[in-house]
């Protein structure tokens, strides 16, 4: 429901914001609508889609969100009873995509 988006946007160190922009990805359309309705900060965006292709597409370019990004993931795939090989494929691809951008972390 995007509950972590505003706290992440508000996070600071020495009075400076940690994040210029915060993007949430919600797979379920109803949850996406709830998350969008919960935020009116123009620096917060909520996308309806699958997290894995979203990260892959974002990381495919040379410049990722101004040079670096932090990916906070709450994706309880262990609850979906996916086979271990599928979990390795999904998370391995995500790690590979982010690793192409030094300074970006998960």
Short mmCIF file of the C-alpha atoms (twelve columns), coordinates in Angstrom:
data_MODEL
# 
_entry.id   MODEL 
# 
loop_
_atom_site.group_PDB 
_atom_site.id 
_atom_site.type_symbol 
_atom_site.label_atom_id 
_atom_site.label_alt_id 
_atom_site.label_comp_id 
_atom_site.label_asym_id 
_atom_site.label_seq_id 
_atom_site.Cartn_x 
_atom_site.Cartn_y 
_atom_site.Cartn_z 
_atom_site.pdbx_PDB_model_num 
ATOM 1   C CA . UNK A 1   0.000  0.000   0.000   1 
ATOM 2   C CA . UNK A 2   2.999  2.290   -0.297  1 
ATOM 3   C CA . UNK A 3   3.272  2.856   3.445   1 
ATOM 4   C CA . UNK A 4   7.084  3.185   3.334   1 
ATOM 5   C CA . UNK A 5   7.187  5.739   0.513   1 
ATOM 6   C CA . UNK A 6   6.629  8.891   2.596   1 
ATOM 7   C CA . UNK A 7   9.014  7.873   5.413   1 
ATOM 8   C CA . UNK A 8   11.681 7.135   2.809   1 
ATOM 9   C CA . UNK A 9   11.057 10.480  1.121   1 
ATOM 10  C CA . UNK A 10  11.308 12.239  4.503   1 
ATOM 11  C CA . UNK A 11  14.580 10.518  5.500   1 
ATOM 12  C CA . UNK A 12  17.429 12.959  6.078   1 
ATOM 13  C CA . UNK A 13  21.072 13.071  7.107   1 
ATOM 14  C CA . UNK A 14  22.444 16.337  8.479   1 
ATOM 15  C CA . UNK A 15  19.240 18.038  7.386   1 
ATOM 16  C CA . UNK A 16  19.550 16.903  3.751   1 
ATOM 17  C CA . UNK A 17  17.090 14.516  2.135   1 
ATOM 18  C CA . UNK A 18  18.519 11.117  1.312   1 
ATOM 19  C CA . UNK A 19  16.286 10.632  -1.729  1 
ATOM 20  C CA . UNK A 20  15.323 13.121  -4.427  1 
ATOM 21  C CA . UNK A 21  12.650 10.816  -5.727  1 
ATOM 22  C CA . UNK A 22  10.877 7.732   -4.392  1 
ATOM 23  C CA . UNK A 23  9.115  5.229   -6.642  1 
ATOM 24  C CA . UNK A 24  6.862  2.465   -5.371  1 
ATOM 25  C CA . UNK A 25  5.873  -0.522  -7.486  1 
ATOM 26  C CA . UNK A 26  2.596  -2.259  -6.694  1 
ATOM 27  C CA . UNK A 27  1.563  -5.368  -8.591  1 
ATOM 28  C CA . UNK A 28  -2.112 -5.389  -7.647  1 
ATOM 29  C CA . UNK A 29  -4.231 -2.649  -9.298  1 
ATOM 30  C CA . UNK A 30  -6.363 -2.092  -6.187  1 
ATOM 31  C CA . UNK A 31  -3.278 -1.745  -3.971  1 
ATOM 32  C CA . UNK A 32  -1.763 0.577   -6.566  1 
ATOM 33  C CA . UNK A 33  -4.847 2.820   -6.441  1 
ATOM 34  C CA . UNK A 34  -4.686 2.898   -2.624  1 
ATOM 35  C CA . UNK A 35  -1.001 3.817   -2.678  1 
ATOM 36  C CA . UNK A 36  -1.519 6.576   -5.246  1 
ATOM 37  C CA . UNK A 37  -4.400 8.012   -3.222  1 
ATOM 38  C CA . UNK A 38  -2.289 8.012   -0.063  1 
ATOM 39  C CA . UNK A 39  0.414  10.317  -1.472  1 
ATOM 40  C CA . UNK A 40  0.377  13.864  -2.796  1 
ATOM 41  C CA . UNK A 41  4.136  14.545  -2.737  1 
ATOM 42  C CA . UNK A 42  5.287  15.200  -6.345  1 
ATOM 43  C CA . UNK A 43  8.579  13.426  -5.531  1 
ATOM 44  C CA . UNK A 44  6.678  10.175  -4.858  1 
ATOM 45  C CA . UNK A 45  5.520  8.066   -7.773  1 
ATOM 46  C CA . UNK A 46  3.621  4.797   -7.606  1 
ATOM 47  C CA . UNK A 47  3.784  2.455   -10.589 1 
ATOM 48  C CA . UNK A 48  1.406  -0.430  -11.204 1 
ATOM 49  C CA . UNK A 49  3.393  -3.371  -12.456 1 
ATOM 50  C CA . UNK A 50  5.762  -6.190  -11.696 1 
ATOM 51  C CA . UNK A 51  8.835  -5.190  -9.697  1 
ATOM 52  C CA . UNK A 52  11.277 -7.398  -11.602 1 
ATOM 53  C CA . UNK A 53  10.658 -6.021  -15.122 1 
ATOM 54  C CA . UNK A 54  10.439 -2.497  -13.651 1 
ATOM 55  C CA . UNK A 55  13.936 -2.758  -12.148 1 
ATOM 56  C CA . UNK A 56  15.301 -4.450  -15.271 1 
ATOM 57  C CA . UNK A 57  13.953 -1.684  -17.538 1 
ATOM 58  C CA . UNK A 58  15.143 1.065   -15.196 1 
ATOM 59  C CA . UNK A 59  18.625 -0.429  -15.017 1 
ATOM 60  C CA . UNK A 60  18.864 -1.056  -18.772 1 
ATOM 61  C CA . UNK A 61  19.821 2.562   -19.462 1 
ATOM 62  C CA . UNK A 62  23.179 4.182   -18.823 1 
ATOM 63  C CA . UNK A 63  21.892 6.756   -16.337 1 
ATOM 64  C CA . UNK A 64  19.778 5.320   -13.550 1 
ATOM 65  C CA . UNK A 65  17.810 8.026   -11.743 1 
ATOM 66  C CA . UNK A 66  20.612 10.564  -11.919 1 
ATOM 67  C CA . UNK A 67  23.449 8.128   -11.299 1 
ATOM 68  C CA . UNK A 68  22.471 5.849   -8.437  1 
ATOM 69  C CA . UNK A 69  19.439 4.334   -6.798  1 
ATOM 70  C CA . UNK A 70  18.506 2.481   -3.651  1 
ATOM 71  C CA . UNK A 71  16.044 -0.360  -4.090  1 
ATOM 72  C CA . UNK A 72  14.041 -1.182  -0.984  1 
ATOM 73  C CA . UNK A 73  12.200 -4.401  -1.627  1 
ATOM 74  C CA . UNK A 74  9.369  -5.881  0.328   1 
ATOM 75  C CA . UNK A 75  8.290  -8.699  -1.899  1 
ATOM 76  C CA . UNK A 76  7.256  -11.781 0.049   1 
ATOM 77  C CA . UNK A 77  7.732  -14.253 -2.799  1 
ATOM 78  C CA . UNK A 78  8.436  -16.963 -0.269  1 
ATOM 79  C CA . UNK A 79  4.686  -16.853 0.407   1 
ATOM 80  C CA . UNK A 80  3.968  -17.641 -3.240  1 
ATOM 81  C CA . UNK A 81  5.559  -21.092 -3.004  1 
ATOM 82  C CA . UNK A 82  7.688  -20.484 -6.084  1 
ATOM 83  C CA . UNK A 83  10.299 -23.116 -6.875  1 
ATOM 84  C CA . UNK A 84  13.813 -22.282 -5.693  1 
ATOM 85  C CA . UNK A 85  15.077 -22.105 -9.280  1 
ATOM 86  C CA . UNK A 86  12.442 -19.490 -10.170 1 
ATOM 87  C CA . UNK A 87  13.368 -17.457 -7.085  1 
ATOM 88  C CA . UNK A 88  17.052 -17.594 -8.119  1 
ATOM 89  C CA . UNK A 89  16.136 -16.527 -11.648 1 
ATOM 90  C CA . UNK A 90  14.030 -13.574 -10.485 1 
ATOM 91  C CA . UNK A 91  16.299 -12.291 -7.727  1 
ATOM 92  C CA . UNK A 92  19.475 -13.163 -9.641  1 
ATOM 93  C CA . UNK A 93  18.258 -11.082 -12.582 1 
ATOM 94  C CA . UNK A 94  17.404 -8.215  -10.264 1 
ATOM 95  C CA . UNK A 95  20.845 -8.342  -8.650  1 
ATOM 96  C CA . UNK A 96  22.544 -8.488  -12.065 1 
ATOM 97  C CA . UNK A 97  20.545 -5.485  -13.295 1 
ATOM 98  C CA . UNK A 98  21.364 -3.328  -10.272 1 
ATOM 99  C CA . UNK A 99  25.027 -4.415  -10.261 1 
ATOM 100 C CA . UNK A 100 25.482 -2.679  -13.633 1 
ATOM 101 C CA . UNK A 101 25.237 0.642   -11.792 1 
ATOM 102 C CA . UNK A 102 28.004 1.276   -9.244  1 
ATOM 103 C CA . UNK A 103 26.616 3.204   -6.309  1 
ATOM 104 C CA . UNK A 104 23.208 1.576   -6.535  1 
ATOM 105 C CA . UNK A 105 22.161 -0.831  -3.809  1 
ATOM 106 C CA . UNK A 106 19.308 -3.117  -2.862  1 
# 
